[in-house]
Amino acid sequence: MAAQKTLTHLDRDGAPRMVEVAAKEITLRRATARARVRLSAVADRALREGTLPKGGARDVVRLAAIQAAKQTASLIPLCHPLRLTKIGAELKREGAGCWAIESEVVALDRTGVEMEALTAASVGALALYDMVKAVDRSAVIEQVVLLSKSGGKSGDYVRAAAKRG
C-alpha cells in the first residue's frame, strides 16, 4: 500500500481521533483471522479427549470469540461500533500441540471488520488458555494474524499461502 500523506487518526494538533465515515458507502465487509495456541502433550490430549478440568473448550472458545467481536469498539479506542451480521469462530487442531482459533466476521457497514476478526481470534485464544491452564500453565498464545478481508475502498486482501502456515 502506498504511504498516506496524512495520518487519518490524528487531528491537526496530533491528538488521536475517530475518523468520520458518514460519507463512505455501506458495503458488505468480511474478515477472517487466526490465533494459534501451543499446548503441552498433556493439555493437547485432554483437549482432544474432552477431559479438561473446566469442561469442553470448543463451545467456550466459540462464545468468547463471538462476545469479543461484539465488544471490539469498547476495547479498541478508535474503532467504530459496527452492525455485525455474522460472527463465527472455530477451534481447530493443526497438529500435535498446535490449536488454532479461526474467526470470521461480516458486516454491512462503512468501515471494515478486521479488528473485530482479530479481537475474536485473540480472545478465543485467551479463553482456550483459561480452559487448559489447570493442566498447562506453559501454553503459549502466538501468531495472531489477519487471514483475509474484503469490501471497502482499499479492496481485498488475502494473506499469502506461504505466510499462512
LINZILIN-V442136 format. One record per helix or strand. SS is the DSSP state (~ for helix, > for strand). FROM is the first residue (numbers start at 1). LEN is the number of residues. If there is no record, write none. Layout:
ss: [SS/SS]
from: [FROM/FROM]
len: [LEN/LEN]
//
This chain:
ss: [>/>/>/~/~/~/>/>/~/>/>/~]
from: [10/16/27/41/57/72/84/98/114/140/157/161]
len: [1/1/12/9/14/4/12/12/19/11/2/4]
//
